[in-house]
Amino acid sequence: MKLTRNEKNWILYDVGNSAFTLLIATIMPIYFKYLTVTAGGLSEVDYLAYWGYAASIATILVVFLGPVFGTLADTKDYKKPIFTAFVALGAVGCIALGLAAQWLVFMIIFIIAKVGYSASLVFYDSMLSDVTTEERMDHVSSQGYAWGYIGSCIPFVICLFIVLNADSWGLSTTTYMAISFVITAAWWVIFTLPLLRSYKQKHYVEKQPHAFAEAFRRIGRTFRNIRKEKRIFVFLLAFFFYIDGVYTIIDMATAYGSALGLDDTGLLLALLVTQIVAFPCAILFGKLAQKYSSDRLITICIVAYLCIALFAITLAHQWQFWVLAVCVGMFQGGIQALSRSYFTKIIPSSQSGEYFGLLDICGKGASFMGTTIVSAVSQLTGSMSLGVGMIAILFVIGIFLFRYSVRLNRNAASE
C-alpha cells in the first residue's frame, strides 16, 4: 500500500517527536535521579515520586489546554499555526533543560516542554483525517508509530554514545546532557518541517466572530452531544482506563528500574530494544487490521499489557527488565495506533480537533492518574512494586468497557 506525499510528511512528524518521547523514557529520568539523589540529597523513593508528579502536572495542564485549543483548531486555517506554536514551545523547552542545574528548576522546565510536546499531539492526531482516507487510517496510523519508533533510535544512539564516552572526553554530566537536549530538539524540528510545508486543513468549521469564546461554546455543545453518542462516550471511558497503564509504563519504566538499583546502561539499552521491536510490530498490527477488526486487535493489546503490568510487580533483576522491554515493544505501537485510527472512524471529521481534545483529556487524564497512583502508593507504603502493581486494575476495567463500546458501535452501525 503505497503512501502519498501528505501521508509520508504526516508520518515524519512521528519520527521527529518520538526522539523527545524516547529521551523522556530513558536518559532524562536517569539525569533527574542525578539531580535529585546524587546532587540534591533526596531518597530513591522521593526521586521516583517527584518524577511522577512532574509528569502528572504536565498532564493536568494539557487536559485543560487540549480541548480549548483543539476546538479552536477546527476553525478554518487555525490548526497549523496552533500546532506550530506548541511544537516550538516543546523544542525550546527541550533545549532549555540543558541550562537547568538544580532539580526543581529542571522539573519546571520539563513540565513546560512536555506540555508543548503533548499538546502538539492533539493537533497532529486530528490531522489524520485530513491526510488520508478512512480505509487507509489503520495502515497510516500504524506506519506513523512504526517509523517513529525506529527513527527515534538515531538521535538516541548519538546521545547514548556521548553519554557513555563523556568521561573519556572530559565532559561533565550537565554538559553532555545539554548536548543531548539540543540534538533531540533539532531532530524534532527538522522532521516537523515537511508536514508544516504540505499540510492543508480539509475538514473544518468556518471562522466565527470571537473565535476563542466560540471555542468554549463548542466544547459545551460537544460535551452535551457526547452524552447522546453513547458509543463514543463509552470508548472514551475505556480509553481513559487502558491507556492509563500504557502511558504510565512509558513515563515511569526507566525511573522504576533505576530506583530499584538496576544498571543504568542496561536500562537504556533495554529500552532501545523496545523501540527496535516496536517498529516491525507496529507495522504488523497495521497489516493485521486489514484482515481482522481493529477492535479485536486492541483487545489483544490490552490483555497483553495487563500481563506486562503483573509481571512488572516481580521486577528485581536486569534480565526481567529486558523481557519487560521486549513485551512492551511488541504491543505499544499496536494499541496506540489502532486506538487513534479507531477513534478517527467513529467521530465527525469536521470536529476532529475538539474530539481529539476530549480523547486527550481521557488519555492524559489517565496518565495523570496512573503516575500519581504509582507515586503516592510508593511513598505511602515504601514499596515501589506495590505502586506499579496498581496499574493492572485499570487494564481490567479498560477491557470490559472497551468490549462494551464495541458492542454499542456495532449496534449503531446495523441501525
C-alpha positions in Angstrom: 0.0 0.0 0.0 2.0 3.0 -1.3 2.0 6.1 0.8 1.0 9.5 -0.6 3.2 12.6 0.0 0.9 14.0 2.6 0.8 10.7 4.4 4.6 10.5 4.4 5.0 14.0 5.8 2.5 13.3 8.5 4.4 10.1 9.4 7.7 12.1 9.6 6.4 14.2 12.5 6.2 10.9 14.4 9.8 10.3 13.5 10.7 13.8 14.9 8.7 14.0 18.1 9.4 10.4 19.1 13.0 11.4 19.8 11.7 13.5 22.7 9.5 10.7 23.9 12.4 8.3 24.0 14.6 10.8 25.8 11.9 11.2 28.5 11.6 7.4 28.8 15.4 6.7 29.0 18.1 9.2 29.7 16.1 12.0 31.2 14.9 10.1 34.3 18.4 9.0 35.0 19.7 12.5 34.8 16.8 13.6 37.1 18.0 11.0 39.5 21.5 12.5 39.4 20.0 16.0 40.1 17.7 14.8 43.0 19.6 11.9 44.7 23.3 12.5 43.9 23.3 16.3 43.8 20.1 17.1 45.7 20.3 14.5 48.6 16.8 13.1 48.1 15.8 9.5 48.7 15.2 6.9 45.9 11.5 6.8 46.7 11.2 10.6 46.6 13.1 10.7 43.3 10.6 8.3 41.7 7.7 10.2 43.3 8.8 13.7 42.1 9.4 12.4 38.6 5.8 11.0 38.6 4.5 14.3 40.0 6.2 16.3 37.2 4.6 14.1 34.5 1.3 14.5 36.3 1.4 18.3 36.5 2.2 18.5 32.7 -0.6 16.2 32.1 -3.1 18.3 34.0 -2.2 21.4 32.1 -2.7 19.6 28.7 -6.0 18.2 29.9 -7.2 21.8 30.3 -5.5 23.3 27.3 -6.1 20.4 24.8 -9.9 20.7 24.4 -9.9 24.5 24.2 -7.2 24.8 21.6 -8.3 21.6 19.8 -11.8 23.1 19.4 -10.3 26.4 18.2 -8.0 24.5 15.7 -11.1 23.0 14.0 -11.7 26.5 12.7 -10.5 27.1 9.1 -6.8 27.8 8.8 -6.2 27.6 12.6 -4.9 24.1 13.1 -1.4 24.5 11.6 -0.4 27.7 13.4 -1.6 26.4 16.8 0.2 23.1 16.2 3.4 25.0 15.2 3.2 27.1 18.4 3.2 24.1 20.6 5.9 22.4 18.7 8.1 25.5 19.2 7.2 25.5 22.9 8.3 21.9 23.3 11.5 22.2 21.3 12.6 25.4 23.0 11.8 23.9 26.4 13.9 20.8 25.5 16.9 23.0 24.8 16.4 25.0 28.0 16.5 21.7 30.0 20.3 21.8 29.4 20.6 25.1 31.2 19.0 23.8 34.5 21.5 22.6 37.1 19.1 22.4 40.0 16.4 19.7 40.2 13.4 21.9 40.9 14.3 24.3 38.0 14.8 21.3 35.8 11.4 19.9 36.8 9.6 23.2 36.0 11.2 23.4 32.5 10.4 19.8 31.9 6.8 20.4 32.6 6.7 23.3 30.1 8.5 21.2 27.4 6.2 18.2 28.0 3.1 20.5 27.7 4.3 21.7 24.3 5.0 18.1 23.2 1.8 16.6 24.5 -0.4 19.5 23.2 1.1 19.2 19.7 0.0 15.6 19.5 -3.7 16.6 20.0 -3.5 18.5 16.7 -1.2 16.0 15.0 -3.6 13.1 15.7 -6.6 15.2 14.5 -4.7 15.8 11.2 -5.0 12.1 10.3 -8.5 12.6 8.7 -7.0 15.4 6.5 -4.0 13.5 5.2 -5.7 10.1 4.3 -8.9 8.3 3.8 -10.9 6.2 6.3 -9.9 3.0 4.5 -6.2 3.7 5.0 -6.3 5.1 8.5 -5.2 1.9 10.4 -2.3 1.5 8.0 -1.1 5.1 8.0 -1.6 5.4 11.8 0.5 2.2 12.4 3.2 3.4 9.9 3.4 6.7 12.0 4.1 4.9 15.2 6.4 2.3 13.5 8.7 4.8 11.8 8.5 7.0 14.9 10.0 4.1 17.0 12.8 3.3 14.6 13.5 6.9 13.7 13.9 8.0 17.3 16.6 5.4 17.8 19.0 7.5 15.7 19.3 10.6 17.9 19.0 8.4 20.9 22.0 6.3 19.9 24.0 9.5 19.2 23.1 10.8 22.7 23.9 7.5 24.3 27.3 7.4 22.6 28.0 10.8 24.0 26.8 9.8 27.5 28.9 6.6 27.5 32.1 8.4 26.3 31.6 11.6 28.3 34.2 10.6 31.0 37.0 9.9 28.4 36.2 13.2 26.6 36.3 15.1 29.8 32.6 16.2 29.6 30.7 16.9 32.8 27.2 15.4 33.4 25.5 18.7 32.8 27.5 19.3 29.6 26.7 16.0 27.9 23.1 16.3 28.9 22.9 19.8 27.4 24.3 18.4 24.1 21.7 15.6 24.2 18.8 18.0 24.6 20.0 20.2 21.7 20.3 17.1 19.4 16.8 15.9 20.4 15.2 19.3 19.8 17.0 19.8 16.4 15.8 16.3 15.3 12.3 17.1 16.4 12.1 20.4 14.4 13.8 19.1 11.2 11.3 16.3 10.9 8.4 18.7 11.5 9.1 21.0 8.6 7.8 18.7 5.8 4.4 18.5 7.5 4.3 22.2 8.0 5.0 22.8 4.3 2.5 20.4 2.9 -0.4 20.2 5.4 -3.8 21.5 4.3 -6.8 21.5 6.6 -9.6 19.8 4.6 -12.1 19.4 7.3 -13.1 22.5 9.3 -15.8 24.8 10.5 -16.0 28.3 9.2 -14.5 31.2 11.1 -16.7 32.8 13.6 -16.5 36.2 15.4 -14.8 35.9 18.7 -13.2 32.6 17.8 -11.8 31.9 21.3 -15.2 32.4 23.0 -16.9 30.3 20.3 -14.4 27.5 21.1 -15.6 27.4 24.7 -19.3 27.3 23.5 -18.5 24.5 21.1 -16.8 22.5 23.9 -20.0 22.8 25.9 -22.1 21.6 22.9 -19.7 18.7 22.3 -20.0 17.6 26.0 -23.8 17.7 25.8 -23.8 15.9 22.4 -21.4 13.2 23.5 -23.7 12.0 26.2 -26.2 11.2 23.4 -23.4 9.4 21.4 -23.1 6.6 23.9 -20.7 4.5 21.8 -18.2 7.4 21.7 -18.6 8.2 25.4 -18.0 4.6 26.5 -15.0 4.3 24.2 -13.5 7.4 25.8 -14.1 6.0 29.2 -12.5 2.7 28.2 -9.6 4.5 26.7 -9.2 6.5 29.9 -8.5 3.3 31.8 -6.5 1.1 29.5 -4.2 3.9 28.1 -3.5 4.9 31.7 -1.3 1.8 32.1 0.4 2.3 28.7 1.4 5.9 29.4 2.4 5.2 33.0 4.6 2.4 31.9 6.2 4.6 29.2 6.7 7.5 31.7 7.9 5.5 34.7 9.8 2.5 33.3 13.3 3.8 33.5 12.7 5.7 36.7 11.3 2.5 38.3 14.2 0.3 37.1 16.7 2.9 38.2 15.1 3.3 41.6 15.3 -0.5 42.0 19.1 -0.1 41.6 19.3 -1.7 38.1 22.3 -0.8 35.9 21.7 2.5 34.1 23.4 1.4 30.9 21.4 -1.9 30.8 18.2 0.1 31.3 18.9 2.4 28.4 19.9 -0.5 26.0 16.8 -2.5 27.0 14.6 0.5 26.1 16.5 0.9 22.8 15.5 -2.7 22.1 11.8 -1.7 22.9 12.0 0.8 20.0 13.6 -1.7 17.6 11.0 -4.4 18.5 8.1 -1.9 18.3 9.0 -0.9 14.6 8.1 -4.2 12.9 5.3 -5.0 15.4 3.5 -1.7 14.8 3.7 -2.3 11.0 2.4 -5.9 11.7 -0.6 -4.6 13.6 -1.4 -2.2 10.7 -1.3 -5.2 8.3 -3.4 -7.4 10.6 -6.0 -4.6 10.8 -6.6 -5.1 7.0 -7.6 -8.7 7.8 -9.0 -8.6 11.3 -11.2 -6.0 13.0 -9.2 -3.3 14.9 -11.4 -3.7 18.0 -10.3 -7.4 18.3 -6.6 -6.4 17.9 -7.0 -3.6 20.5 -8.5 -6.1 22.9 -5.5 -8.4 22.4 -3.1 -5.5 23.2 -5.0 -4.6 26.4 -4.8 -8.1 27.7 -1.1 -8.2 26.8 -0.5 -5.0 28.8 -2.4 -6.5 31.7 0.1 -9.4 31.8 3.0 -6.9 31.4 1.8 -4.9 34.5 1.5 -8.0 36.6 5.0 -9.1 35.5 6.4 -5.7 36.5 5.5 -6.4 40.1 8.1 -9.1 40.3 10.8 -7.0 38.7 14.1 -7.5 40.6 16.8 -8.5 38.1 18.2 -6.9 34.9 17.1 -9.8 32.7 13.5 -9.3 33.8 13.6 -5.7 32.7 14.9 -6.9 29.2 11.9 -9.2 29.0 9.6 -6.4 30.0 11.2 -4.1 27.4 10.6 -6.6 24.6 7.0 -7.3 25.6 6.2 -3.6 25.7 7.7 -3.1 22.3 5.5 -5.8 20.8 2.2 -4.2 21.8 3.0 -0.5 22.4 2.6 0.7 18.8 -0.4 -1.5 18.1 -2.5 -0.2 21.0 -1.7 3.4 20.3 -2.0 3.4 16.5 -5.2 1.3 16.4 -6.9 3.3 19.1 -6.1 6.5 17.2 -7.5 5.3 13.9 -10.5 3.5 15.6 -11.5 6.8 17.2 -11.0 8.8 14.0 -13.5 6.5 12.3 -16.3 7.0 14.8 -16.2 10.8 15.1 -17.2 13.6 12.7 -14.3 14.6 10.5 -15.1 18.4 10.7 -14.8 18.2 14.5 -11.7 16.1 14.8 -9.8 18.7 16.8 -12.4 19.1 19.5 -13.0 15.3 19.7 -9.3 14.6 19.9 -9.1 17.2 22.6 -11.6 15.1 24.5 -9.6 12.0 23.7 -6.6 13.8 25.1 -8.5 14.5 28.3 -9.0 10.8 28.7 -5.5 9.8 27.7 -3.6 12.5 29.6 -6.1 12.4 32.5 -5.5 8.7 32.8 -1.7 9.3 32.6 -2.1 11.8 35.4 -4.0 9.3 37.5 -1.5 6.4 36.8 1.7 8.3 37.6 0.1 9.9 40.7 -1.1 6.5 41.9 2.3 5.0 41.4 4.0 7.9 43.1 1.6 8.2 46.1 1.3 4.4 46.8 5.1 4.1 46.6 5.6 6.9 49.1 2.8 5.8 51.5 3.8 2.1 51.6 7.5 2.4 50.9 7.1 -0.3 48.2 7.7 0.8 44.6 6.5 -2.7 43.3 3.1 -2.3 45.0 2.7 1.2 43.4 3.4 -0.2 39.9 1.1 -3.2 40.6 -1.9 -0.9 40.9 -1.8 -0.3 37.2 -3.1 -3.8 36.5 -6.5 -3.0 38.0 -7.0 -0.2 35.4 -6.3 -2.6 32.5 -9.0 -4.9 33.7 -11.6 -2.1 33.9 -10.4 -0.9 30.4 -11.0 -4.4 28.8 -14.7 -4.6 30.0 -15.5 -1.0 29.0 -13.9 -1.3 25.6 -15.8 -4.5 24.7 -19.0 -2.8 25.7 -18.2 0.2 23.5 -17.5 -2.1 20.6 -20.9 -3.7 21.0 -22.6 -0.3 21.1 -20.7 0.7 17.9 -21.8 -2.4 16.1 -25.4 -1.9 17.1 -25.3 1.7 15.8 -23.8 0.6 12.5 -26.5 -2.0 12.0 -29.4 0.5 12.5 
